[in-house]
Amino acid sequence: MTLPTLPEIAALWAAAWLGRLPHPRGLADRLGEPSGWVWRRDDAGRLVAFAAFRPPESYPHGHLRLLLTQPDVRGRGLGRSLVAEVRERLGPVPLAPGEERGHFLPGVPEASVGFFERVGFTRTGRVSVDMVADLRPPLPEARLPAPLRLTDTREAGVLPGVQNLTDSVFSPRWTHDATAVATRAPHQLLALQDGERVLGFALVGSEDDPVILPSFLFPAALRAAVGTAGPAGGLGPIGLHPDLRGSGLGRAFMLAAMHHLRGQGVQAMGIDWTGIAPFYEKLGFHAWATYVHLRG
């Protein structure tokens, strides 16, 4: 079958999920190589179903990254056949919807859980949310005690410091994501610096920045969630050295990042794939999407 084009995939997404349209550059950046695609066309050549997958990398399981079907052909087994083909292509490894680096979605939206359970996926017991905040109202002051300061990876030596932090206390996925963003857009990787030591980091950006992060992959949905027509942006992942947790520095670092994005004109600020909603709620965020984590 003829390889799908980006406009075809974008049109299929719009038909399948109009309420959650991705940023055009975000979609293009995340589709990956066609070797990780499976798809179906109807007799007229119309793209009616599409899936993207990735083999195990940072985790011991593969990833079903995206699954779309035209509404007028649902119930005919096309989605099931794509999942079966992905499993065949990946071989005998566990399979997770979402959860990979540079993800479209962290897990399965609540409305789609029934389908995935019918094709053999089971719940892990984990649930995560995407959150959003309106940055238009006044923000509390961000007080970083001396000698801590906010910088980014345009400054010499900061990226190795972030990599040391993520390698030692976080995940390989975070090291990969931080390095990839800093390589393309060093101003989008913030760091909490103490002398030459990096104690925290955050990936940030707006929809006009070079790297479209998962936190603001769906800018129109973020704007709708806070009732603004202004720019959308976001943050994540964000991490703080374990020795500093419980000191109030996590809140101060988060506020510093919020002020940073507000200074760029961001009005709707997203955070994706978090299981610590109460922390962010204290800073004015609320959940706007919920995901169930599954394995197959």
N, C-alpha and C positions, 0 to 999 in steps of 0.2 A: 504493500500500500504506500501511497505517496506520503512522504514525510510531512507532518504538520508544520505550518508556518506560525511565527509569532502572532500575526493578526488573527489567524484561525483560532489559536489557543485563547487569545484575549476575548474573541467573540464568544467562544464556548463558555468561558468563565462568566461573561456578562449575562448570558442566557441562563446559566446554571445557578448563579449566585449574585444577582444584581445588587443586593444590599451590602455586599462586601467586596467592592471592586478594588483591586490592588493598584498601587502606584505603577504606572507603565514601566519605568526603569527598574522598579523592584521586581516585577514579574519577569522581565527579560534577564535580569541578573541571576535569578534563582532557578530558572528552568534547567540549567545544566546541559550536559551533552546528550544528544539524541540516543546514545546507547543506554541511557537511563529512562527512556520513554516507552510506553506501550499505548496503542490507540485503536480506535475503530472508526470506520467510515460507513455511511449507508450506501445504498445502490447508486445514489446520485453523486457520490463522492464527498458528501458533507461530513465534516468531522463531528461525530456524535458522542464520543467518549474518549477520555484521555487520562493517563496516569503517569506520574513521575516517581522514580524510586532511586534509592542509593544503597549500595552495599555497606556492611559494617565498616566503620572508620574509628571514631573516637569511642564507640560503644560496641558491645558484643552482638548487637542486633542490627538488622537492616532497617531501612526506613521507607514506608510508603508515603511519599512527600506530598502528593496531590492526587485527587481523584475527582473528575468532573464528568457529568453526563448531561446531555440535552434533556430538558424536562419532558419533551414529547416522546422519548423512547425509554423512559424509566419503567422498571418492572419487567423488562425483557431479558434480564440477565447480563447486560453489558458490563455493569459495574462488577458483578461477580466474576465474569470472565477475565477482566483486567487484573483483579486481585489474584486470581489463579495463575495468570501469566507472570505476574511479578514474583510470586512464590516460586514458580518453576525457574525463572531466570536467576533468582538469588540462591536457590538451593536450600539445604536443610539448616537454616539459621532462623532464630526468632525474628519477628517482624513487628515494628512499631509504627503506627500512623503518626507522622510528624516527628518531633523531638530531635531532629538533626540540626547541625550547624546551618546557619543561614536559612532557617525554616520558613515555610509559608505559615504553618500553624503549629503550635506546640503539642496539640493532641487532637482529639475528635470533638467537634462541636456537639453540644448536647443533643441537638435535633437529629444528628446522624448516627448516634450510638447504636440504635436498633439495627441498622443495616450492617454495621461492622460486626455486631454480635452474631447476626445470621450467617455471615461468611466465615465464622470461626475465630473471631477475636474475643478475648476475655478481659475484664476489667482488672487493672492492677491495684485498685483502691486509691490511686492518686487522682486528685482533681486540681486544676490550676485555672487561673483567670488572667485575662488582659484587663488593664486598668487605665483610666484616663483622668486628667485634671484640667481644670480651666485656669490658665495662667494669667487671665486678665485682672482678677482682684489682687490687692496688695499681698505680697508674700512676707512671711516672717523673715527677719534678718538671718543671714547665714554667718554664724560666728565660728570661724576656724581658729583655735588657739595657736599662738606662736609656739614653735617656728613652722607650723604646718601651713602650706599654701597650695592653691589650685594652679595646675599647669597643664600642658598637653604635650603630645609627642613631637611637636615641632622643636622642642628643647632637647638638646643633645643629652643622651644618656637615659632619657625617660622611658623609651620603649623597652630596653633591656631590663629596667627596673620593674616594669609592669609584667614582663614575661617571667621574671624570677618569682614575682608574687603569685601569678596564676599557676605556674608550674608547681610551686611548693604547697599551696593551700587550696587551690581551686581545681578546675578540670582541664584536660587537654583541649576540649572544645572551646573553652574561654581563651586559652592561649592562642588557638588558631584564629578565633574571631577577632581578638584584639590586634593580632599581627596583621591580619588581612585588612582591617579597617585603617590601621596606622599607615600601611603601605600605600593605600589609595588616597587617604585624606587624614593626615596626621592631626589636624585640628579637631577631628571627631573622637579622639581618644583622650579623655581627661585623666589626670592623675593627681592624687593627694600625696604631696611630697613633703618629706621630713629630711632636710639636708639632701643627701644623695640617695636616700632610701624611699622607695615608693610603698605607701601603706594602704592605698586604695586606688581604684580605677573605675571608670565608667565610659561606656560608648554612648555618644550623644549625636544628635543631628536634627535637621529639619528637612522637609520634603524637597528643598532646593539643593541640599548637599550632595556630594558625589556618591556617598554610600547610603542606600535606603535600608535602614535597620528594620528588623521585624517589629519593633515597637511602634513604628509609624508606616508600616507597609500598606495600611488601609486608611489613608488620610481623610477621605470623605466620611467614613464611619466615625472617626475620632471627632471631626468637626460636628457631626450630627449629635454625638453623645454629650457635647457640652453646649450646643446651640450657638456656634460661631461660624462665620464664613472666613475667618482668618487662617493663617498658616498652621499646619500641624507639624509636630516633631515628636521626639521621644528619646528614651533612654533605656539602656540595657544591653548586655548585663552590667551590673554594678557590684563591686565587691570591696570589702574592707578587711584588713588583716584581723584575724581572730583575737589578737591581744587587745584590740581597741573596741571590741564589741561590748555593749553595755555602758559605754562611757559617754554617750550622747553624740559621739563623732559621726556615727552613721546618719543621724538626722541632719547634722550640720553639713556633711558632705552632700547629702541628697538635696538640701536646700541650695547649696552652692551651685549644683548642676541645674536646678530649676531656674535660678536667677540667670545662669549662663544662657539657657535656652530662651528665656523671656527676653534677654538682651538681643537675641537674634530675631525677635519678632514672633516667636512661637506663641500661639494662643491655646491650642489643644495639644496637650502633652500625653503621650502614651507610654505605658510600661507593659511589656508582654511576659507571659509565662512565669507567673509568680505564685507561690503558695503561702506568702506572708502578707496577705491583704491587710490585716490589721495595722501593720507598720505604715503602709502607704496611706491608709485611710486617715491617719492622724495628720497627714500632710495635704489632705484635700482630694485624694484620689478616690474613685469609686470603680467597681467592676462593671465592665460593659460586655464582656464575653466570657463564657465558661467552657472549659475543655475537660474531657474525661480521657485518661491515659489507659491504653489498651495494649495487649500483646497477642500475636497470632503465631 
